[in-house]
Amino acid sequence: MKHRWLLYVGLLSLLVIPALIPPSTTYDPTQLVAGLVASATPATKGPLQRPGSLEIKNVRLAGTEALTSIRIENGRITRIGGEPGSDLPILDGGGRYVMPGLFDAHVHLSLAPGAALRSDDAKTSEALRAWHLRAYVASGVTSILDPAVDDTVAKDVRGKLAQGHVGPRYFALGPPVAARGGYVDDLFPPGYSDAQQDGVASHMDRLVAMAADGVKVPLEPGMLAPIWNVHSPQMLATIRREAEKRKLPIYVHAINDAMYQLGLPLAPHTFVHPPETISDGTLQRLIDSHAYVMSTLSVYDVQRFLLTPDEFSDPQGQLTIPPVEMETLRNPAMQRRYLVDMIGENMPFVKGRYRDLFGIVSATKRGQNMMISALGPRLSATAKTVVKLHRAGVPIVMGSDSGNWPVFPFFFHGPTTWREIRLLERAGLSPEETLRAATLEPARMLGIENDQGTISVGKRADLLLLDADPLKGLGKALPSLHTVVLNGIAHTKEEWMNLPSSFPK
């Protein structure tokens, strides 16, 4: 009898408690993306248009102790070593170590952390995007690849950079070819079903028109539950055919062994995430495909920042994170809204006030610790897989997934790149291997290794000057970043960040 009474009370609570909770709302992703650009600039592909010329003296190449000099003319390295001339401005490196600029190959520049929680308008979105562009440079990230971006946003960014706005070299894949009712269909519509194969060709033409560097194909049934459709093998064959016609490399979103198996017949150029685990058979097929794999370990190591936002109170966080984004991370009401929205996106079968109740429980310290504990094993397993892929000869490309979904309040542009580098080293890659994943491998992936990725005569002068030797620990050395040289133009990280801004500090 007593147990039956407790059962009745429990059932009554499930009905009554949710009714007492004030309802929250989930975001409209299509409306958010539609309002990302207030006034687009002409479509032009190019980085900063003011190549600089200077001599850098008293620097040490990473991993060495001998002092040397680097001559830069019109944005390119023309000499390494020798005595500095007197015909160019001279930058005294003060004995600092020099390394190539970082390349983060997985960022979502159009998506500001917490944007959906704040309901950012187009003007705010543009201002934050301008901030994020500077934040990357101030973090030593001189090149980025955006693997999922509205073509209007990409054209606007490229146009601003061509006109001289501060920002890294920008590469983009454009809107993904999503499955109807599939992952990112609501963020970058329309999705395509087998009955709409003719629409794939026009989508590919749209990518060509925006000078896309490839095409992204999501194969994601669900992060927490199988809730999204994925393309059929027949549809994937159509995608491959139309991409090959236009010489668009295929980038596949997949995070498990089964989706890797589905994506491999696409002859993918790159997988934009690693699988959590991988079978020997799939690994061999991946090796044979010569595909690149992006790291993105940060996706499993961010939830804890709701409990520890002070980790971003370090000098670099204070320099590069917009105050409005930090306020969103620290705000309990925004945290609850984020959790409700995340549940709504990933577990749509949790309805109405029950979703709100789930969000409130998740927002507690105990609820957060449970979520962190659930993600810990996934981070550990994926990190081991990344090292396994690397040891097997699969080229690993550093990508942080900064920006991510706009309901997430902690994927900050700039700091997340540094976090990804630390996670790679913690996983087991050496500083030299991590440096390669963050510089040369992304350049090779995009076929521009003759232009950037190493410090060599003839290559672009995108360089970082640090007080600590990056080959003794890249993650530990990055906080000592002093000067960033982009296209032959040198400023301290503070100077890059404090160049004219359209967003109030």
N, C-alpha and C positions, 0 to 999 in steps of 0.2 A: 504493500500500500504506500509506504513511504517513498519507494523508488518511483512508483507511478505518479505520485504527487510532484516529485522533482521533475519528471519528464514533462508533465503538463506546464509547470512553471517555465521550463526551458523553451517549450514550443510557444508559449504566450509571449515570452521575452523576444523571440525572433520576430514576432508580429508587431509588438508594441514599441520596442526600442527604436527600430529604424524609422517608425512614424514620427518619433519625437526629434529626430535629427534634422536640422535645417538642410534642405536640398542644395547640392552643389551642381555646377554645370561642367560639362566637358567641352573642349575646344573644337572649333570647326576648322580642320586643317586646310581645306581648300580655300576658305575665306582668308585665312592667315597668309598663305602663299600668294594669293591674288593681290594682297596689299603690300608686297615686299618692296616694290619700286615706286617711288613718287614721280620721278622724271628720269627716264632712261637716257643715257648718252649714246652717241653713234657707236655701232658695232665695229670695234677695232681690236685686233689681237696684238698685245705687246706689253712689256713691263715698263718701268720708269724710262722716260725718254731723254734723260739728261746723263749720258754716260760720263763718268768722271775720269780724271787723270791725276795720278799722284805717285809718290815714292813712299813705301812703308819701310822703315829701317828698324833695326834692333828688335826683331821678332825671331821666334824659334818655331820651326815646323813641328807639328804635333809628334811627340815621341822622340824628339831630339833636344839637345842642349846648346848646340852651336847657334850663334846669332847670325842672321842673314837679312837680306832685304828683298823686297818685291816691287817691281816696277809695273805700273798700270797705266795704259793709254787707251782712252776712249772706251773705258769699261772692260778692257781685257788685259790679262796678264801678258806682259811682253818680255819680262826677264825675272829670273829668280836667282839671287846671289849677286855678287859684285858690289861695287861702290855706288851708292845713290848719286844720281846726277843733280845738277843745280837748276835744271830747266823746268822742274815740276814742283808743286807744293810737296812738302815732306811731312809725313806723319811718323812721329817717334813712337814705336810700339812699346817702349819701356821694358823690353825683355819678355813680353807676353808671348803665349803660344798662339799659333795661327792654325786654323782648320777651315775646311769648306763650310759654306752656309748649310744649315739643315734643310731637308726637304720632307715635309709632312705630306704623305700621299693619300691621306684620307681625312678630309675636313669637310664640314658642311657650312660654308661661309654664309649662305642665305638664312641659316637658322641660328638665332641668338639664344643662348641659355635662358630658359624661363620665359621666352617671348609669348607663348600661348597662355601662360599663367597671368601675365600682365595685360594681355590683349594689345600688344604693341601695334601702333598704326604705321602707315608707310613711311612717314617722316622719321619716326623713331627707329624703324628697322634700318633705314638707310644710314642714319647717324651711327648706330651701333656697328653696322658693317664697316663703315669708315674707321671706327675705333679698332675693330678686330684686325683690319688690314695692317694698321700701325703696330698693333700688339704682336702680330707674328714677326714683323721685322725686329721689334724691340726684344723678342725672345730668340733672335738668331735664326728664325725660319725665313729663308730667302726664296723658297719656292713652295707652292702648295698645289695639290690636286683635289678638286671637288668632284666626287663621283656621283653626285645626285643633286642637280641644281636646275631651277627653272631657267629656260634659255634667256628670258628677258633679264633676269638677274645677272647671268653670266655676261651678257652683252654689256650691261651697265657697268659691271666691275671692270671688264677689259677696256671699255671706253674711258673710264676714269683713270685707270693706270696709264693708258696711252697719253692722256692729257697731263700726266705728271703727279697724280695723287700718290701718296706714300703707300706702298704695299709690296708684297712679295711677287715673284713671277707666278702667274695664275694659269692653271690648266684645269679643264673641266670636261665632264662626260655628258652633261645635260640631263634632261628628264629620263628616268629609266623606262625600259619597255616592261611595264608591269602586267601581271595577269589580272583579268577582270575579277574583282573581289579579292585581290591578292595584296601582298605586302607593298606598301607605298602607293597603291592605287588611289587611296583617299588624299594623299599628299601631292602626287604628281599625276593627276588623271589625264587621259583616260587609260584604263586597263584594257588589255586585249584578250579575247577568247578565240577559240579555234574558228568560230564563225566570222572573225574579224581579221583574218590574216592579211587581207589587202591593206589594212590600215598600218601594218608594220612598215611598208615601203615609205609611206608619207612621213611616218615618225622618223625613219632614218634620214630622209631628206631634210627634215627639220634640224637634225643634229649636224648634218653637213653644213647647213646654212649658218649655224652658230659657231662653226669651226670647232666642233667638239673633238676631243682627243680620243674618243672611243664611245662605246655604248654599254650601259650597265643593264644587266638582266637579273632581277631579284628572284631567287628560289628559296623562299622562306615560308614554311607552313605555319610558323608561330614560335614566339620566343618562350612562352610558358605553356601553351596548349596549341593543338592543331586547329587554328581558326581561319587561316588564309588559303586561298587557292594558289596553286603553282601551275606554270605552263606545262602543257602536255608535250611529249616527245615530238609530235607533229608540229606544234607551234614553235618549239625550239629549233627545229630544222628550218622553218621559214625565217626565223630571226637570224640564224647563222648565214643562210643564203643571202639575205638582204644586206647584212653587215659586210660580208665578203665582197659583194658588188661594189660597195662604197669604200672599201679598205678601212673599215672602222674596227679596231681591235675590240674584243668582247671582254668585259669585266663582269664577273659573276658574283652576286651576293649569295653565299651559302655558309652555314655554320655547323653542319653536321655531315657525317659520312654519306648518308643517303642522298643529300642534296648535291654533294660533290660528285657522286656517281651520276646523278641526273645532268649535272652541268658539264661534265667532261666531254660528251659528244659535241658540244658547241665549239670545241677547239679553243678554249678560253685563253686569252692573253694573261689574265690575272684573276685570282679570287680575292675579293676585297676584305674577307675575314678568314681566319684560320678555322678549321673544324675543331670541336672540343676534343674529339678522339678520331683516329683514322685507322682503318684496317690495313693490313699489309697489301691486299690487292688494290685498294684505292690509292695507297701511297705509290705503288709502282706505276699505276696509270697516270698519277699526277707527275711523277718524275719524267715519264715518257712524253708528257704533254709540253714540258719545258715552261709551264705556267709559273708566274710569280704569285706569292701569297703575301697579303698585307697582315701586319701583326695585330692591331686593335685590341690588345690585352686590357686597355683602360676600361672597356665596356663592363668588365666584371669587377672593377676596383673603384667605383665612384659612389655607390650607394652610401658608403660610410661617411661621406662628406656632409650629410645632413646632421650627423652627430658631432662632426669635427670641422666645422667651417673655418675655424681659426688657422687651419693648415694653410689657408690662402692669405693669411695676414703677413706673410713674409714679404720682403721688399719687392720681389718680382710680381707677386700677386697684387700688391698695392699699386704697382706701376701699370700693370697691363689689364686688370679686370675692371670694367666699368662699374662705378658705385651702384648703379641701379640693379646690376646683375648680382652683386654681393648682397644687397638688401633683400633680393628675392630669395636667395639661398638661406638667409638667416631668418626669414619671416615664417613663424609657425603656420599662419593661415595659408601662405603660399606652398609650404611643404605639404600640408594636407591636400590642397588642390592638386598638386603634382601627383600625389599617390592615388587620388581618385581618378585622375585622367589616365594614369598609367594602367590602372586596373581596367578602366573602360576600354582602352585600346587593346590590351593583351588578354583580358578575360571578359569579353562582352557578354558572356552568359551570366555574369554577376550583375544583377539589374538594380536600378533605382536606388532606394534608400539602403539596400543591402551593400551595394557598392560603396555608399558613403560610410556605412558602419565599418566596412573593411578598411577604408581609407583612414578612419579615425584610429582604429586599432593599430594599423601599420605605422601610424605617425608617432606612437609612443616609443619610448626608449627600448622597451622590450621587443616591440614589433620590429623596430629598426635593426636591432641586434639579430633577430631571427632572419631577416632578409639578408643581412651581411653574412651570416653563417651559411645561408643557402648559396650565396654567390662565391664564397671562398673556395669550395671544391671545384667549381667551374673554372675559376681563375687558375688554380693549380693545374688542373687537367689540361687546359688550353695552353698554358705556358710550357708544359712538358711536350705537348704536340708541336708547338712552334720550334722548340729546340730539336725535336725529332726530325721535323721537316728540314731544318737547316743542316743538320748532320747528314741527312740523306742527299743533300745537294740541291734542294728546292730553294730558289732565291727568296729571301725574306725582305720585304719592304716595310719600313717603319710607317705606320699610319695610326693616328690617335682616335679617329672618329669624333673629333671636336665638333661641337654644335649639336650633332645627333638630333633626336626628336626635340621639338621646341617645348615640350612639357618638362624636359629634364633641366633642372636649374644649376647643374654642376659641370657640364662639359665645356669649360672655359677655353676660349681660343688663345693659344699660347701656352699657358700653364699645363694643359692636358698633353701637349707635345712633350714637354719635359717629363711628365709622369710616365708616358709611354716608353721613353728611353730608359728610365730607371727600371721599369718592369721588364724590359728586354734583358737588361744586365742581371736583374735578380733571377730571371728565368734560367740563366746560364750562358748567355752570349758574352763573349769577351768584349772589353771596350772597343777593340779594333773591329770586331764583327758588328757590334752595335753601330759604330760610326759608319761603317760601310752600308748598313741597312738604312741609315738616315741621310745618306748623301749619294753614293755612287749607284746603288741598286735602283732607287727611284728614277735616276737619270737614265739608266739602261732600260728600265721598263718603258719609258717614254721615247727611247731612241735618241736621246740628246746627250749621251755620255761623252761625245766629242766636244760638247759645249760647256758642260758643268759636271759637278760631282767630285772632282779632285782639284788640287792646286797644281796646275800645269800651264806652261806657256801656251798661249792661244785661247785658253778658256776664259769664260766670264769671271770677272773679279767680284765674286760673292764670297766674302770671307768673314770669319769671326776671330776676334782677339780676346783671349781669356787669360786670367792670371794663373790658372791651374792647367796641367797637361791633360787633355781629354783622353789620351791613351792610357792614363792611369786610373780612369774611371770617368766616362763621359757624363753620367748622371751627376756625379759629385762636382765635376768641373763647371757645369753650366751656370750655377749661381755666380761664378766668378766672371761671367761674360762682361766685357767692358765696352768693346767697340764692334759695330757691325758695318761691314763694307758691302754695299749693294750696288752692283753695276758701276763699281769704281767710286762710289760716293760714300764717304766715311763719316759716321756720327756715333757718339756713345748711345747706348740703348735708351737712356733718359732723353737725349736730344731727339732720337727718332720718335719716341712716344709723345713728346711735347711739341711736335710740329703742329701747325694750325689744325684745329679740330672743330667739327661742326656739332660735337656733342659736349654739353657742359660737364665739367668735372665736379 
